[in-house]
Amino acid sequence: MQDADLTPNCANHAPLTPLIFLDHAADLYPQRLAVLHGSLQRNWAQTRERCRRLASALVRRGLQRGDVVAVMLPNVPTMVEAQFGVPMAGLVLNTLNTRLDAEALAYMLLHGGAKAVLVDPELAAVMQQAVALAVEQGLAPPLVIDVPDPEFVPGGQGIGALNYEALLAEGLASEALPDVADEWDSISLNYTSGTTGKPKGVVYSHRGAYVNAVSNILEWDMPKHPVYLWTLPMFHCNGWCFPWTVAARAGVNVCLRKVEAQAIFDRIRSAGVTHYCGAPIVQNLLVNAPAEMKAGIHHAVRAMVAGAAPPAALIEGLEAMGFDLTHTYGLTEVYGPATVCAKQESWTELPLPERARLNARQGVRYHLQNAATVRNSDTLEEVPHDGQTLGEIMFRGNIMMKGYLGNPEATEQAFHGGWFHSGDLAVVDPDGYIKIKDRSKDVIISGGENISSIEVEDVLYRHPAVLVAAVVAMPDPKWGESPCAFVELKQGRAVTEEEIIAFCKAHLAGFKTPRKVVFGEVPKTSTGKIQKYALRAQAHSREAIDL
């Protein structure tokens, strides 16, 4: 076949970008509800107009293609608009973790070279410090824009040169905006947690964002017009790409400033929420809420969980509530979720504990990801599908970062051998499903035997008094290392260290049983991940010296 004269042109080839989903929703369903925030309601036509005005105003303010716009916002309507308006101007969106300190934020502002910053009034004080620090260190003073939220933060004090509504008034919705010239163009910049050094800036492309947004629909079988509750921070991997996913299905963005059980159940009832996402700690909050708080929910609710591997007890708890859970797995570098524990029809006949065990696995690749596999870190050979041989989870394909901003060495290391190296250790079951055993740094080596901290945590979560559990290595004079458990108890429950250890002994091999139990609040990140680096330091494990 001779096709040398068949070339791409504007009629048969367009860069993939999730920005087209906004036009699709606004063109087909202009009057349908798009954003709900307290008493505020906006439809898709209004939302598109505001996004276009934001893009126009930023261009008129002199920002150039590729410039970074940082946002320090909770899950409010402006955060939804920024996911579209900033890249519509040819700019790169940098959503900042709302729980970081001023020094960490200053590093990100400086490293990314932020030209503008959007700030919520509750976060103004820390951002004022961060901007000042970044400017002291060489950042050109950025345009600071206050984003008031009067219904929820009345009288909030600003720090910026103007407020958000005034900025929008400067823009024209009808103004021509820069085209996405190449799907490889950067759409956003997300920083890793940086628990073992400076955080790395993960750069996303328009293509990757489009592909993962569509994959979210496919993996969840998401129908048109879902009602999506923002329990997941939109600053985390651009909300796992769900701002673009919800637009693609012309759904409703139900905003939520703070993750609290009462607020979540109230909105599920009042707004008819059909979908939400969250880390295991968020799901655990709902499972352990009082029964009266959960009453009155009679419609189907679908939950997606990712982050740390959810314990089987959590999956059982959500099923008991009538929530249908989909378990996904991923990292910042793969736009959030990139594998899914796809449910099989044959599982429905199994007892609940066995169903929960199967659903707790990380599963198989997302639809539009080329490969998710477990390989030997040194040889890159795929491990046998025997459920026993340990290897490293590796990714390849469309749902993959461009690389780390300004860090070619880290990028090269991450992509060594043509695979992205996750650092997560796992096995592959005979049915081809991946099951995480641990992060490489979280494996406990006791007397030459490897102990999965996740396996021990799964048992701890089955104790009726345990709300949160984390296990790390601690020095052991005989075995080198042994498990140390950190346990946060449910409100009003009491249990002794001896009782916890005895419970574990009844369900685990002796060498896997924690030798010590520490009670108290377990430190977590803003996305609900347990900060094991802090626990390793407290337990004086071998990894603590690397921090």
C-alpha positions as CSV (number, residue, x, y, z in Angstrom):
1,M,0.0,0.0,0.0
2,Q,1.4,3.3,-1.1
3,D,0.5,6.1,1.4
4,A,3.4,8.5,1.1
5,D,1.0,11.2,-0.1
6,L,-1.3,10.7,2.9
7,T,-0.1,13.2,5.5
8,P,-1.6,14.6,8.7
9,N,-3.5,17.8,8.3
10,C,-5.9,19.8,10.4
11,A,-8.8,17.9,8.9
12,N,-7.6,14.4,9.9
13,H,-5.3,15.0,12.9
14,A,-5.7,17.0,16.0
15,P,-3.6,17.0,19.2
16,L,-5.3,15.1,22.0
17,T,-6.3,17.4,24.9
18,P,-8.9,17.1,27.6
19,L,-9.8,20.8,27.0
20,I,-12.2,19.6,24.3
21,F,-14.4,17.9,26.9
22,L,-15.4,21.4,28.3
23,D,-16.7,22.4,24.8
24,H,-18.5,19.1,24.4
25,A,-20.3,19.5,27.7
26,A,-21.2,23.2,27.1
27,D,-22.3,22.7,23.5
28,L,-24.5,19.6,24.2
29,Y,-25.7,20.3,27.7
30,P,-25.3,24.0,28.3
31,Q,-28.1,24.2,31.0
32,R,-27.1,21.1,32.9
33,L,-25.6,21.6,36.4
34,A,-21.8,21.6,36.3
35,V,-20.7,23.0,39.7
36,L,-22.4,22.8,43.1
37,H,-20.9,24.6,46.1
38,G,-23.2,25.3,49.0
39,S,-25.9,27.6,47.6
40,L,-23.8,28.3,44.4
41,Q,-24.9,26.6,41.2
42,R,-23.4,27.0,37.7
43,N,-24.3,25.2,34.5
44,W,-21.9,24.1,31.8
45,A,-22.4,27.1,29.7
46,Q,-21.5,29.4,32.6
47,T,-18.6,27.3,33.6
48,R,-17.1,27.4,30.1
49,E,-17.6,31.2,29.9
50,R,-15.7,31.6,33.2
51,C,-12.9,29.3,32.1
52,R,-12.5,31.3,28.9
53,R,-12.5,34.6,30.7
54,L,-9.8,33.3,33.0
55,A,-7.6,32.2,30.1
56,S,-8.2,35.5,28.3
57,A,-7.4,37.6,31.4
58,L,-4.1,35.7,32.1
59,V,-3.0,36.3,28.5
60,R,-3.9,40.0,28.7
61,R,-1.8,40.2,31.9
62,G,1.2,39.2,29.8
63,L,1.7,35.5,30.7
64,Q,3.4,33.6,27.8
65,R,2.9,30.1,26.5
66,G,4.5,27.6,29.0
67,D,4.4,29.9,32.0
68,V,3.4,28.3,35.2
69,V,0.3,29.4,37.2
70,A,0.3,28.0,40.8
71,V,-2.9,27.6,42.7
72,M,-3.3,27.2,46.5
73,L,-7.0,26.2,46.8
74,P,-9.2,23.6,48.4
75,N,-11.9,21.9,46.3
76,V,-13.8,25.0,45.4
77,P,-15.3,26.0,42.0
78,T,-12.3,28.1,41.1
79,M,-10.2,24.9,41.3
80,V,-12.4,23.3,38.7
81,E,-12.1,26.4,36.5
82,A,-8.3,26.5,36.8
83,Q,-8.0,22.9,35.4
84,F,-9.4,24.3,32.1
85,G,-8.8,28.0,32.1
86,V,-5.0,27.9,32.8
87,P,-4.1,25.4,30.0
88,M,-6.6,27.1,27.6
89,A,-4.2,30.1,27.8
90,G,-1.3,27.8,26.8
91,L,-0.1,27.9,30.4
92,V,0.9,25.2,32.8
93,L,-1.1,24.6,36.0
94,N,0.7,23.9,39.2
95,T,-1.7,22.8,42.0
96,L,-0.1,23.1,45.4
97,N,-0.6,20.8,48.4
98,T,-2.7,22.8,50.8
99,R,-1.0,21.3,53.9
100,L,2.5,22.1,53.1
101,D,4.6,24.6,55.0
102,A,5.9,27.9,53.6
103,E,9.4,26.6,53.0
104,A,8.3,23.7,50.9
105,L,5.8,25.9,49.0
106,A,8.5,28.5,48.3
107,Y,10.7,25.8,46.8
108,M,8.0,24.7,44.4
109,L,7.2,28.3,43.4
110,L,10.8,29.0,42.7
111,H,11.6,25.6,41.0
112,G,8.5,25.9,38.8
113,G,9.0,29.6,38.1
114,A,5.4,30.6,38.9
115,K,4.3,33.8,37.2
116,A,0.9,33.9,38.9
117,V,-0.6,32.5,42.1
118,L,-4.3,31.9,43.0
119,V,-4.8,31.9,46.8
120,D,-7.7,30.9,49.1
121,P,-8.3,33.2,52.1
122,E,-7.8,30.3,54.6
123,L,-4.4,29.6,53.1
124,A,-3.3,33.2,52.6
125,A,-1.0,33.5,55.6
126,V,1.2,30.5,54.6
127,M,1.3,31.6,51.0
128,Q,2.3,35.1,51.9
129,Q,5.3,33.7,53.6
130,A,6.0,31.3,50.8
131,V,5.9,34.0,48.1
132,A,8.1,36.2,50.1
133,L,10.6,33.4,50.6
134,A,10.6,32.5,46.9
135,V,11.1,36.1,45.9
136,E,14.0,36.4,48.4
137,Q,15.6,33.4,46.7
138,G,15.3,34.8,43.2
139,L,11.7,34.4,41.9
140,A,10.4,37.4,40.0
141,P,7.4,38.7,42.1
142,P,4.3,36.8,40.7
143,L,0.9,38.1,40.2
144,V,-1.0,37.1,43.4
145,I,-4.8,36.7,43.0
146,D,-7.2,36.2,46.0
147,V,-10.0,33.7,45.5
148,P,-12.7,34.6,48.1
149,D,-15.3,32.0,49.2
150,P,-17.7,34.2,51.2
151,E,-20.3,31.6,52.0
152,F,-17.8,29.4,53.7
153,V,-15.1,31.9,54.7
154,P,-16.9,35.1,55.4
155,G,-14.6,38.1,55.7
156,G,-11.5,36.3,54.6
157,Q,-8.4,38.4,54.3
158,G,-6.6,38.6,51.0
159,I,-2.9,39.1,50.2
160,G,-3.1,39.7,46.4
161,A,-3.1,42.6,44.0
162,L,-6.7,41.8,42.9
163,N,-9.4,39.2,43.5
164,Y,-10.4,36.5,41.2
165,E,-13.7,38.0,40.1
166,A,-11.9,41.2,39.2
167,L,-9.4,39.2,37.1
168,L,-12.2,37.4,35.3
169,A,-13.8,40.8,34.5
170,E,-10.6,41.7,32.6
171,G,-11.0,38.7,30.2
172,L,-13.3,38.2,27.2
173,A,-15.0,34.8,26.7
174,S,-15.1,35.5,23.0
175,E,-11.4,36.2,22.6
176,A,-9.4,33.8,20.5
177,L,-7.1,31.7,22.7
178,P,-3.9,29.8,21.8
179,D,-4.4,26.4,20.2
180,V,-2.8,23.3,21.7
181,A,0.0,23.1,19.1
182,D,1.2,19.7,20.2
183,E,-0.3,17.0,22.4
184,W,3.1,16.8,24.0
185,D,2.7,20.3,25.3
186,S,2.7,20.5,29.1
187,I,-0.7,20.9,30.8
188,S,0.3,20.7,34.4
189,L,3.1,20.4,37.0
190,N,2.7,18.3,40.1
191,Y,5.2,17.9,42.9
192,T,5.9,14.6,44.6
193,S,5.9,14.4,48.4
194,G,9.6,14.8,48.7
195,T,9.9,12.7,51.9
196,T,13.5,11.7,51.2
197,G,14.8,15.0,49.7
198,K,13.6,17.8,47.6
199,P,10.3,17.1,45.9
200,K,10.4,16.4,42.1
201,G,8.3,18.3,39.6
202,V,6.3,15.8,37.6
203,V,5.3,17.2,34.2
204,Y,2.0,16.1,32.5
205,S,1.2,16.4,28.8
206,H,-2.2,17.2,27.2
207,R,-2.1,13.7,25.6
208,G,-1.5,11.9,28.9
209,A,-4.2,13.9,30.7
210,Y,-6.7,13.2,27.9
211,V,-5.9,9.5,27.9
212,N,-6.2,9.0,31.6
213,A,-9.4,11.0,31.8
214,V,-11.0,8.7,29.2
215,S,-9.6,5.6,31.0
216,N,-11.3,6.7,34.2
217,I,-14.6,6.5,32.3
218,L,-13.9,3.1,30.9
219,E,-12.7,1.6,34.1
220,W,-15.7,2.9,36.1
221,D,-18.2,2.4,33.3
222,M,-19.1,5.9,34.1
223,P,-22.5,6.9,32.6
224,K,-23.5,10.3,31.4
225,H,-24.2,13.0,34.0
226,P,-22.6,11.5,37.1
227,V,-22.7,13.5,40.3
228,Y,-19.2,13.5,41.5
229,L,-18.2,14.5,45.0
230,W,-14.8,16.1,45.5
231,T,-13.5,14.2,48.5
232,L,-10.2,13.7,46.7
233,P,-8.0,16.9,46.7
234,M,-7.8,18.4,43.2
235,F,-4.2,19.3,44.0
236,H,-3.3,15.6,43.9
237,C,-2.4,14.5,40.4
238,N,-5.0,17.0,39.1
239,G,-7.6,15.1,41.1
240,W,-6.5,11.9,39.3
241,C,-7.6,13.7,36.1
242,F,-11.3,13.6,37.2
243,P,-12.0,17.3,36.5
244,W,-11.6,16.4,32.8
245,T,-13.4,13.1,33.3
246,V,-16.4,14.7,34.8
247,A,-16.5,17.3,32.0
248,A,-16.3,14.5,29.4
249,R,-19.5,13.0,30.8
250,A,-21.2,16.4,31.5
251,G,-21.5,15.5,35.2
252,V,-21.8,17.6,38.3
253,N,-18.8,18.7,40.4
254,V,-19.9,18.8,44.0
255,C,-17.3,20.8,45.8
256,L,-16.1,20.1,49.3
257,R,-13.8,22.4,51.3
258,K,-13.0,19.9,54.0
259,V,-13.1,16.1,54.2
260,E,-15.5,15.4,57.1
261,A,-17.8,12.4,57.5
262,Q,-20.9,14.4,58.2
263,A,-20.4,16.8,55.3
264,I,-19.7,13.8,52.9
265,F,-22.9,11.9,53.9
266,D,-24.9,15.1,53.9
267,R,-23.9,15.8,50.3
268,I,-24.3,12.3,49.2
269,R,-28.0,12.5,50.3
270,S,-28.8,16.1,49.3
271,A,-27.0,16.2,45.9
272,G,-27.6,12.5,45.0
273,V,-23.8,11.8,44.7
274,T,-23.1,8.8,42.5
275,H,-19.3,8.8,42.5
276,Y,-16.4,9.8,44.7
277,C,-12.7,9.0,45.1
278,G,-10.4,8.8,48.1
279,A,-7.4,7.2,49.8
280,P,-8.1,4.4,52.3
281,I,-8.0,6.8,55.2
282,V,-11.0,8.7,53.7
283,Q,-12.9,5.5,53.1
284,N,-12.0,4.3,56.6
285,L,-13.5,7.6,57.9
286,L,-16.8,6.7,56.3
287,V,-16.9,3.1,57.3
288,N,-16.4,3.9,60.9
289,A,-18.9,6.8,61.1
290,P,-21.9,6.4,63.4
291,A,-24.8,4.5,61.9
292,E,-27.2,7.4,62.2
293,M,-24.8,9.5,60.0
294,K,-25.1,7.0,57.2
295,A,-28.9,6.7,57.3
296,G,-31.1,7.7,54.4
297,I,-28.8,6.8,51.5
298,H,-30.9,4.6,49.2
299,H,-29.3,5.2,45.8
300,A,-26.2,3.5,44.3
301,V,-22.9,5.1,45.2
302,R,-19.6,4.1,43.6
303,A,-16.3,4.7,45.3
304,M,-12.8,4.5,43.9
305,V,-9.9,3.9,46.2
306,A,-6.2,4.3,45.6
307,G,-3.1,5.2,47.4
308,A,-2.0,2.6,50.0
309,A,-3.4,-0.9,49.4
310,P,-6.8,-1.0,51.1
311,P,-7.0,-3.6,53.9
312,A,-9.6,-6.3,53.2
313,A,-11.5,-5.2,56.3
314,L,-12.1,-1.8,54.7
315,I,-13.4,-3.4,51.5
316,E,-15.8,-5.5,53.6
317,G,-17.0,-2.4,55.4
318,L,-17.8,-0.5,52.3
319,E,-19.6,-3.4,50.8
320,A,-21.6,-3.7,54.0
321,M,-22.7,0.0,53.5
322,G,-23.8,-0.8,50.0
323,F,-21.1,1.2,48.3
324,D,-19.6,-0.4,45.2
325,L,-15.8,-0.1,45.5
326,T,-13.3,0.0,42.6
327,H,-9.7,-0.4,43.6
328,T,-7.1,1.4,41.5
329,Y,-3.3,1.9,41.9
330,G,-0.9,4.5,40.6
331,L,1.6,7.2,41.4
332,T,1.9,10.9,40.6
333,E,4.2,9.9,37.7
334,V,1.3,8.1,36.0
335,Y,-1.4,10.8,36.4
336,G,-2.9,9.1,39.5
337,P,-4.5,5.7,38.8
338,A,-3.0,3.5,36.0
339,T,-4.1,0.0,37.1
340,V,-7.5,-1.3,38.2
341,C,-8.6,-4.4,40.0
342,A,-11.1,-5.3,37.3
343,K,-13.9,-7.4,38.9
344,Q,-14.8,-10.7,37.4
345,E,-18.4,-12.0,37.3
346,S,-17.3,-15.3,38.9
347,W,-16.3,-13.4,42.0
348,T,-19.9,-12.4,42.8
349,E,-20.6,-16.0,44.1
350,L,-17.7,-16.0,46.5
351,P,-18.0,-15.3,50.2
352,L,-17.4,-11.7,51.2
353,P,-13.9,-12.2,52.7
354,E,-12.7,-13.9,49.6
355,R,-14.2,-11.2,47.4
356,A,-12.5,-8.6,49.5
357,R,-9.1,-10.4,49.2
358,L,-9.4,-10.5,45.4
359,N,-10.5,-6.8,45.3
360,A,-7.6,-5.7,47.4
361,R,-5.1,-6.4,44.6
362,Q,-3.8,-3.7,42.4
363,G,-5.0,-5.6,39.3
364,V,-4.3,-5.0,35.6
365,R,-3.4,-2.0,33.4
366,Y,-5.8,0.8,32.7
367,H,-7.5,0.5,29.3
368,L,-5.3,3.1,27.6
369,Q,-2.1,2.3,29.3
370,N,0.2,0.1,27.2
371,A,1.6,-2.0,30.0
372,A,1.7,-2.5,33.8
373,T,4.0,-5.4,34.8
374,V,6.2,-6.8,37.5
375,R,9.8,-7.2,36.6
376,N,13.2,-8.0,38.2
377,S,14.7,-4.6,39.0
378,D,18.1,-5.6,37.7
379,T,17.5,-7.8,34.7
380,L,14.1,-6.3,33.7
381,E,12.8,-9.8,33.1
382,E,9.1,-10.3,34.0
383,V,8.5,-12.4,37.1
384,P,6.5,-15.6,36.8
385,H,2.8,-15.4,37.5
386,D,3.0,-17.6,40.6
387,G,1.9,-15.2,43.4
388,Q,5.3,-15.7,45.1
389,T,8.1,-14.2,43.1
390,L,8.8,-10.6,44.1
391,G,9.6,-7.9,41.6
392,E,9.1,-4.2,40.9
393,I,6.0,-2.7,39.4
394,M,6.9,-1.0,36.1
395,F,4.8,1.0,33.6
396,R,5.1,1.8,29.9
397,G,2.7,3.7,27.7
398,N,0.4,6.6,27.3
399,I,-0.4,7.3,30.9
400,M,3.1,8.4,31.8
401,M,4.7,11.7,32.8
402,K,6.9,13.6,30.4
403,G,9.6,13.5,33.1
404,Y,10.9,15.5,36.1
405,L,11.2,19.2,35.6
406,G,14.9,20.3,35.5
407,N,16.1,16.9,36.7
408,P,17.4,14.9,33.7
409,E,19.3,12.5,35.9
410,A,16.2,11.5,37.9
411,T,14.2,11.2,34.6
412,E,16.7,8.9,33.1
413,Q,16.9,6.8,36.2
414,A,13.1,6.5,36.4
415,F,12.9,5.4,32.7
416,H,15.9,3.0,32.9
417,G,15.6,0.2,30.3
418,G,12.5,1.7,28.7
419,W,10.2,1.2,31.7
420,F,9.1,3.5,34.5
421,H,10.3,2.1,37.8
422,S,7.7,2.6,40.5
423,G,9.7,1.4,43.5
424,D,6.7,-0.7,44.6
425,L,7.4,-4.4,45.2
426,A,4.7,-6.9,44.1
427,V,3.9,-10.3,42.8
428,V,1.7,-11.5,40.0
429,D,-1.0,-14.0,40.7
430,P,-1.8,-16.8,38.2
431,D,-4.7,-14.8,36.8
432,G,-2.4,-12.0,35.9
433,Y,-3.4,-9.6,38.6
434,I,-0.7,-7.6,40.4
435,K,-0.6,-7.6,44.2
436,I,1.6,-5.1,46.0
437,K,3.7,-6.6,48.8
438,D,5.4,-3.4,49.8
439,R,7.4,-0.4,48.9
440,S,11.0,-1.4,48.6
441,K,12.0,0.7,51.7
442,D,9.1,-0.8,53.7
443,V,10.0,-4.4,53.5
444,I,11.1,-5.7,56.9
445,I,14.0,-8.2,56.9
446,S,13.9,-10.3,60.0
447,G,16.5,-13.1,60.4
448,G,16.9,-13.1,56.6
449,E,13.1,-13.4,56.0
450,N,11.2,-10.7,54.2
451,I,8.1,-9.5,56.0
452,S,5.5,-7.4,54.1
453,S,4.3,-4.6,56.3
454,I,1.1,-4.5,54.3
455,E,0.3,-8.1,55.3
456,V,0.7,-7.3,59.0
457,E,-1.3,-4.1,58.6
458,D,-4.2,-6.1,57.0
459,V,-4.4,-8.2,60.1
460,L,-4.3,-5.2,62.4
461,Y,-7.2,-3.5,60.5
462,R,-9.3,-6.6,61.3
463,H,-9.1,-5.8,65.0
464,P,-12.4,-4.2,66.0
465,A,-10.7,-1.4,68.0
466,V,-8.2,-0.4,65.3
467,L,-8.9,2.7,63.1
468,V,-5.5,3.2,61.5
469,A,-2.5,0.9,61.4
470,A,1.1,1.2,60.1
471,V,4.0,-1.2,60.4
472,V,7.7,-0.4,60.0
473,A,11.0,-2.0,60.8
474,M,12.7,-1.5,64.2
475,P,16.1,-2.7,65.2
476,D,16.2,-6.1,66.8
477,P,19.3,-7.4,68.6
478,K,18.7,-11.0,67.6
479,W,16.9,-10.8,64.2
480,G,18.3,-7.6,62.9
481,E,14.9,-6.1,62.4
482,S,11.4,-6.9,63.6
483,P,7.9,-5.3,63.0
484,C,6.8,-2.3,65.0
485,A,3.2,-1.4,64.8
486,F,1.7,2.1,65.1
487,V,-2.0,2.0,65.9
488,E,-4.7,4.7,66.1
489,L,-7.8,3.5,67.9
490,K,-11.4,4.1,67.1
491,Q,-13.1,6.7,69.4
492,G,-14.1,5.2,72.7
493,R,-12.2,2.0,72.2
494,A,-9.4,0.7,74.4
495,V,-7.0,-2.2,74.0
496,T,-3.6,-3.1,75.3
497,E,-0.4,-3.8,73.5
498,E,-0.5,-7.4,74.7
499,E,-4.0,-7.8,73.2
500,I,-2.9,-6.5,69.9
501,I,0.1,-8.7,69.7
502,A,-2.0,-11.8,70.7
503,F,-4.5,-10.9,68.0
504,C,-1.7,-10.8,65.4
505,K,-0.2,-14.1,66.6
506,A,-3.5,-15.7,66.0
507,H,-3.4,-14.7,62.3
508,L,0.2,-14.5,61.4
509,A,3.4,-16.5,61.5
510,G,5.3,-15.8,64.7
511,F,8.2,-14.0,63.0
512,K,5.7,-11.6,61.3
513,T,4.0,-10.6,64.6
514,P,4.8,-7.1,65.8
515,R,7.2,-7.0,68.8
516,K,6.1,-3.6,69.8
517,V,2.9,-1.6,69.5
518,V,2.8,2.3,69.7
519,F,-0.6,3.9,70.3
520,G,-1.5,7.4,69.2
521,E,-2.5,9.4,66.1
522,V,-0.7,8.1,63.0
523,P,0.8,10.9,60.9
524,K,-0.7,11.3,57.4
525,T,-0.2,13.4,54.3
526,S,-3.0,15.7,53.1
527,T,-4.1,13.0,50.7
528,G,-4.4,10.4,53.5
529,K,-1.2,8.5,52.9
530,I,0.5,7.4,56.1
531,Q,3.9,9.1,56.5
532,K,6.0,6.0,57.1
533,Y,9.2,8.0,56.9
534,A,8.2,9.7,60.2
535,L,7.4,6.4,61.8
536,R,10.7,4.8,60.6
537,A,12.5,7.7,62.2
538,Q,10.6,7.2,65.4
539,A,11.3,3.4,65.4
540,H,15.0,4.0,64.4
541,S,14.6,1.7,61.4
542,R,17.4,1.4,58.9
543,E,15.8,3.8,56.5
544,A,15.6,6.7,59.0
545,I,19.3,7.5,58.4
546,D,18.6,8.2,54.7
547,L,16.1,11.0,55.5
